[in-house]
Amino acid sequence: MLKKIITIFCLFLGNFIFAQVGGESTYQFLNLISSPRQAALGGKVLTNVDYDVTQGLYNPATINIEMDNQLAVNYISYLGGISYGTAAYAYTVDRHTQTFHAGVTYINYGSFEGYDENGNPTGSFSGNEAALSMGYALQIGYSDFYFGGNLKLITSKLEQYSSFGVAVDLGLLYINEDLDFHAAIAVRNLGSQITTYAGLNEPLPFEIDFGMSQTLEHVPIRWHVTLENLQNWPIARPNPARTTSDLSGNQSAEKVSFLGQVIRRTILGAELFPEGGFNIRLGYNFRRGEELRIEDQRNFSGLSAGISIKMNKMRFSYAHAKYTSAANSNFFGLQIDLQ
């Protein structure tokens, strides 16, 4: 049974593997950070299998019975006046059918002033997008593997243009309870536009991520390692601002080595007291740190940190992520136990 499911999963995945970089697909908001916990641990975490009901938005294989009757609401003060949020809820029907998951992601791009081709004002306009998801996960036989999927309905309105799409996320999770070790792969945004903005069908932001995590045996720390955008090689492009010139005026473009390509896929995170009522979280996103760093300046791009505090049936989470010296993001989250 396990071999059949993995074979079907790989064959299905093979039909959709193609490279994508920023600006070449629509509905980019689908891959935004979904919670303060995720943000504090570097931006993308696939392996948290516990009370964190928001985790099911990013990797449906992590949907589990501990999420039962958990409601989470998250708000993000993003870059350039953009704000977005997520919400998630899970409910266990019974221990045989296990747990169903529902979630929503919403982004508001704010207000813009419109002008025609002659520079005359045409009034203000706005833009917003949203995705509604339904998810479910199951254990594969009596093995240590779990498989899950999300079905997402996507709507987008940008000025007078609108679009509707549908996508699925697929996740495969391995849990070794003896070592408290988790490994997971998530295939995100397999789908298509149903209606387009102006007659041009655009691809969705397809992405493949792989993650691992483990709680240390004698120290209350859980480490996380994530490799992102595995469908795309190379992930890094030379930065024109880092072109160098020799004494003769000959210019040399920035070269990104093989190791540099691997490092820029890597996200590291650590969570202190992961099972306690108070958590401290730290993370580093190598790609963000490299692409947003400024030559000869120390701006700590790529770093993130956060805390979580549980009070009775509520858990409050906060994270701060460094992007540039001029723009950073704050993440706020509240999870309520409705038991």
C-alpha positions as MATLAB code, in Angstrom:
seq = 'MLKKIITIFCLFLGNFIFAQVGGESTYQFLNLISSPRQAALGGKVLTNVDYDVTQGLYNPATINIEMDNQLAVNYISYLGGISYGTAAYAYTVDRHTQTFHAGVTYINYGSFEGYDENGNPTGSFSGNEAALSMGYALQIGYSDFYFGGNLKLITSKLEQYSSFGVAVDLGLLYINEDLDFHAAIAVRNLGSQITTYAGLNEPLPFEIDFGMSQTLEHVPIRWHVTLENLQNWPIARPNPARTTSDLSGNQSAEKVSFLGQVIRRTILGAELFPEGGFNIRLGYNFRRGEELRIEDQRNFSGLSAGISIKMNKMRFSYAHAKYTSAANSNFFGLQIDLQ';
ca = [
       0.000    0.000    0.000;
       2.759    2.426    0.982;
       4.742    1.730   -2.203;
       1.667    2.290   -4.381;
       0.849    5.656   -2.802;
       4.448    6.876   -3.048;
       4.661    5.732   -6.686;
       1.421    7.528   -7.617;
       2.603   10.610   -5.723;
       5.901   10.720   -7.659;
       4.277   10.115  -11.044;
       1.708   12.836  -10.407;
       4.457   15.189   -9.262;
       6.570   14.535  -12.347;
       3.909   15.981  -14.604;
       4.103   19.349  -12.868;
       7.812   19.914  -12.243;
       9.003   23.030  -14.044;
      11.139   25.979  -13.033;
       9.552   29.189  -11.838;
      11.073   32.381  -10.557;
       9.509   35.500   -9.116;
       7.279   37.420  -11.509;
       6.529   34.440  -13.778;
       3.351   33.233  -12.087;
       0.156   34.599  -10.618;
      -1.353   34.296   -7.101;
       2.092   34.800   -5.525;
       0.446   35.357   -2.129;
      -0.139   31.611   -1.844;
       3.481   31.091   -0.738;
       3.602   33.843    1.871;
       4.489   32.991    5.472;
       1.316   31.756    7.148;
       1.956   32.305   10.888;
       4.239   34.006   13.455;
       5.706   30.631   14.403;
       6.656   29.924   10.807;
       8.072   33.434   10.394;
      10.188   33.215   13.551;
      11.703   29.905   12.415;
      12.915   31.386    9.131;
       9.825   31.459    6.934;
       8.939   27.908    5.896;
       8.408   25.008    8.297;
       6.904   21.672    7.217;
       7.276   19.350   10.184;
       5.417   20.701   13.237;
       2.966   17.992   14.275;
       1.223   19.379   17.348;
      -1.405   21.931   18.392;
      -0.350   24.450   15.688;
      -3.433   24.366   13.470;
      -1.972   26.951   11.064;
       0.715   24.431   10.051;
      -1.919   22.566    8.049;
      -2.108   25.491    5.622;
       1.464   24.912    4.474;
       1.796   21.136    4.751;
      -1.492   19.205    4.906;
       0.304   16.004    5.967;
       0.749   17.545    9.439;
      -3.000   17.704   10.117;
      -3.453   15.666   13.298;
      -5.819   15.007   16.193;
      -4.102   17.539   18.500;
      -5.498   20.284   16.247;
      -9.054   19.295   17.141;
     -11.195   22.352   17.922;
      -8.229   24.705   17.626;
      -8.901   28.094   16.011;
      -6.023   30.329   14.908;
      -6.107   33.873   13.558;
      -2.932   35.590   12.314;
      -2.243   39.108   11.104;
       0.864   40.317    9.281;
       1.998   43.894    8.816;
       3.928   43.322    5.601;
       6.081   45.454    3.324;
       5.006   48.649    1.550;
       1.777   49.080    3.476;
       0.525   45.649    2.450;
      -1.286   43.616    5.096;
      -2.473   40.036    5.037;
      -3.793   37.418    7.368;
      -4.588   33.756    7.774;
      -7.101   31.774    9.779;
      -7.356   28.033   10.382;
      -9.606   25.582   12.207;
      -9.583   21.805   12.602;
     -12.242   19.383   13.784;
     -12.019   15.678   14.559;
     -15.160   13.775   13.608;
     -13.930   10.592   15.264;
     -10.668    8.734   15.659;
     -11.360    6.646   12.575;
     -11.896    9.484   10.109;
      -9.429   11.627   12.082;
      -9.232   15.369   11.522;
     -10.539   17.767    8.874;
      -8.904   21.150    8.383;
     -10.158   24.447    6.962;
      -8.256   27.659    6.372;
      -8.232   30.981    4.612;
      -5.481   33.325    3.436;
      -6.319   36.934    2.596;
      -4.135   39.801    1.351;
      -4.951   43.477    0.857;
      -2.588   45.511   -1.314;
      -3.979   48.856   -0.130;
      -5.155   51.824   -2.181;
      -3.530   53.133   -5.364;
      -4.008   56.286   -7.416;
      -4.908   55.567  -11.037;
      -3.840   57.586  -14.098;
      -4.502   57.228  -17.813;
      -1.886   57.248  -20.568;
      -1.886   61.063  -20.574;
      -1.254   61.346  -16.854;
      -4.774   62.384  -15.947;
      -6.081   60.974  -12.641;
      -8.755   58.293  -12.981;
      -9.464   57.770   -9.292;
      -8.173   55.371   -6.695;
      -8.383   51.580   -6.852;
      -7.419   48.648   -4.678;
      -6.375   45.040   -4.977;
      -6.981   41.966   -2.864;
      -6.728   38.198   -3.111;
      -7.968   35.286   -1.020;
      -7.726   31.495   -0.885;
     -10.075   29.113    0.917;
      -8.672   25.661    1.683;
     -10.026   22.337    2.900;
      -7.581   19.658    4.016;
      -7.316   16.124    5.322;
      -4.471   13.766    6.273;
      -4.242   10.039    6.883;
      -1.724    7.529    8.158;
      -0.467    5.175    5.460;
      -1.381    1.776    6.859;
       0.474    1.146   10.114;
       3.652    2.812    8.883;
       5.433    5.952   10.101;
       4.289    7.854    6.995;
       1.383   10.276    6.705;
      -0.130   11.706    3.540;
      -2.286   14.815    3.287;
      -3.863   17.156    0.801;
      -5.432   20.608    0.624;
      -7.949   21.768   -1.966;
      -7.785   25.535   -2.494;
     -10.253   27.881   -4.169;
      -8.543   31.135   -5.136;
     -10.026   34.513   -5.965;
      -8.188   37.658   -7.028;
      -9.305   41.209   -7.838;
      -6.769   43.774   -9.065;
      -8.377   47.078  -10.093;
     -11.056   46.191  -12.691;
      -9.581   42.766  -13.402;
     -10.501   39.589  -11.567;
      -9.497   35.947  -11.698;
     -10.538   32.647  -10.146;
      -8.410   29.538   -9.758;
      -8.189   26.175   -8.082;
      -5.162   24.336   -6.695;
      -4.124   21.466   -4.461;
      -1.271   21.008   -2.003;
       0.152   17.544   -1.322;
       2.307   16.545    1.619;
       4.184   13.449    2.757;
       5.410   13.234    6.355;
       7.667   10.751    8.159;
       7.669   10.540   11.968;
      10.224    8.589   14.019;
       8.833    8.694   17.546;
      11.876    7.040   19.109;
      14.198    9.802   17.889;
      11.503   12.512   17.877;
      12.577   13.150   14.291;
      10.291   14.422   11.516;
      10.902   14.738    7.769;
       8.454   16.054    5.196;
       8.050   17.087    1.589;
       5.342   19.474    0.431;
       4.248   20.053   -3.150;
       2.300   23.273   -3.323;
      -0.054   24.990   -5.739;
      -0.723   22.320   -8.334;
      -3.557   23.874  -10.296;
      -4.713   26.386  -12.841;
      -6.679   29.554  -13.388;
     -10.341   28.909  -14.200;
     -10.974   32.500  -15.270;
      -8.123   34.834  -16.232;
      -7.570   38.559  -15.764;
      -7.541   39.502  -19.446;
      -7.581   36.309  -21.504;
      -4.006   35.234  -20.720;
      -3.693   32.039  -18.690;
      -0.802   32.318  -16.214;
       0.820   29.507  -14.196;
       0.432   29.239  -10.438;
       3.452   29.625   -8.087;
       4.291   25.925   -7.993;
       6.797   25.027   -5.293;
       8.447   21.962   -3.743;
       9.919   22.162   -0.234;
      11.653   19.597    1.968;
      12.065   19.888    5.725;
      13.474   18.079    8.757;
      13.271   18.723   12.491;
      14.167   17.022   15.753;
      13.973   17.707   19.471;
      17.334   17.231   21.181;
      17.422   14.463   23.776;
      18.712   16.378   26.800;
      18.094   19.984   25.754;
      14.615   21.528   25.278;
      15.394   22.706   21.744;
      13.869   21.595   18.458;
      15.954   22.360   15.371;
      14.498   22.841   11.896;
      16.106   22.683    8.450;
      14.132   23.475    5.297;
      15.218   23.342    1.655;
      12.898   25.483   -0.464;
      12.101   25.763   -4.178;
      13.551   22.367   -5.098;
      11.737   22.534   -8.447;
      13.891   25.436   -9.597;
      17.587   25.280  -10.481;
      19.419   27.587  -10.371;
      17.549   29.610   -7.791;
      20.019   32.512   -7.657;
      20.771   35.007  -10.406;
      23.736   37.405  -10.591;
      22.963   40.760   -9.013;
      23.766   43.596  -11.477;
      24.511   45.886   -8.517;
      27.433   43.619   -7.574;
      29.194   43.790  -10.938;
      32.897   44.531  -10.429;
      35.384   46.377  -12.641;
      39.147   45.970  -12.920;
      41.693   48.727  -13.529;
      41.182   48.433  -17.276;
      37.432   48.985  -16.973;
      36.498   45.391  -17.763;
      33.357   44.376  -15.917;
      32.739   40.999  -14.333;
      29.273   39.847  -13.335;
      28.678   38.293   -9.939;
      29.207   34.536   -9.959;
      27.058   32.266   -7.807;
      28.766   28.952   -7.072;
      27.118   25.557   -6.708;
      27.461   25.823   -2.923;
      25.916   29.290   -3.102;
      22.928   27.854   -4.967;
      22.459   25.199   -2.269;
      22.884   27.627    0.622;
      20.268   30.009   -0.789;
      17.689   27.241   -0.590;
      18.379   26.657    3.090;
      16.364   27.926    6.046;
      17.456   27.223    9.628;
      15.351   27.513   12.762;
      15.393   26.623   16.432;
      12.637   26.604   19.039;
      13.426   26.734   22.751;
      10.915   24.930   25.018;
       8.903   23.661   21.996;
       6.333   21.849   24.164;
       6.072   24.432   26.931;
       3.723   27.300   27.616;
       6.467   29.769   26.738;
       8.587   29.456   23.578;
      11.489   31.408   22.121;
      12.079   31.008   18.385;
      14.951   31.993   16.112;
      15.495   31.561   12.391;
      17.655   32.508    9.443;
      16.660   32.540    5.783;
      19.849   32.393    3.694;
      18.184   33.405    0.442;
      16.555   36.474    1.948;
      19.751   37.371    3.750;
      21.856   37.142    0.601;
      19.512   38.800   -1.867;
      18.609   41.722    0.411;
      21.991   42.443    1.942;
      23.701   45.732    1.193;
      27.388   45.802    0.340;
      29.610   47.000    3.192;
      26.649   47.330    5.569;
      25.358   45.081    8.313;
      21.550   45.093    8.180;
      20.864   41.550    9.487;
      18.607   40.655    6.526;
      17.310   37.102    6.810;
      17.162   37.003   10.606;
      13.894   36.433   12.434;
      12.856   35.907   16.027;
       9.670   35.421   17.989;
       7.967   34.309   21.164;
       4.849   32.391   22.119;
       2.950   32.575   25.411;
       0.095   30.310   26.458;
      -2.517   31.665   28.868;
      -5.235   29.172   29.802;
      -6.904   28.241   26.500;
      -5.249   30.969   24.440;
      -1.781   31.155   22.928;
      -0.364   34.459   21.698;
       2.521   34.480   19.208;
       4.661   37.280   17.849;
       7.538   37.334   15.355;
       9.742   39.981   13.796;
      11.488   39.294   10.486;
      14.338   41.426    9.123;
      14.240   42.184    5.397;
      16.148   45.422    4.790;
      17.248   48.427    6.815;
      14.138   50.257    5.616;
      11.509   47.500    5.723;
      10.769   44.717    8.176;
       7.661   42.715    9.024;
       5.741   41.973   12.198;
       3.591   38.886   12.660;
       0.832   38.535   15.274;
      -1.104   35.359   16.036;
      -3.751   34.125   18.442;
      -4.780   30.498   18.809;
      -7.796   29.525   20.914;
      -8.591   26.071   22.254;
     -12.365   25.644   21.802;
     -12.546   22.318   23.615;
];
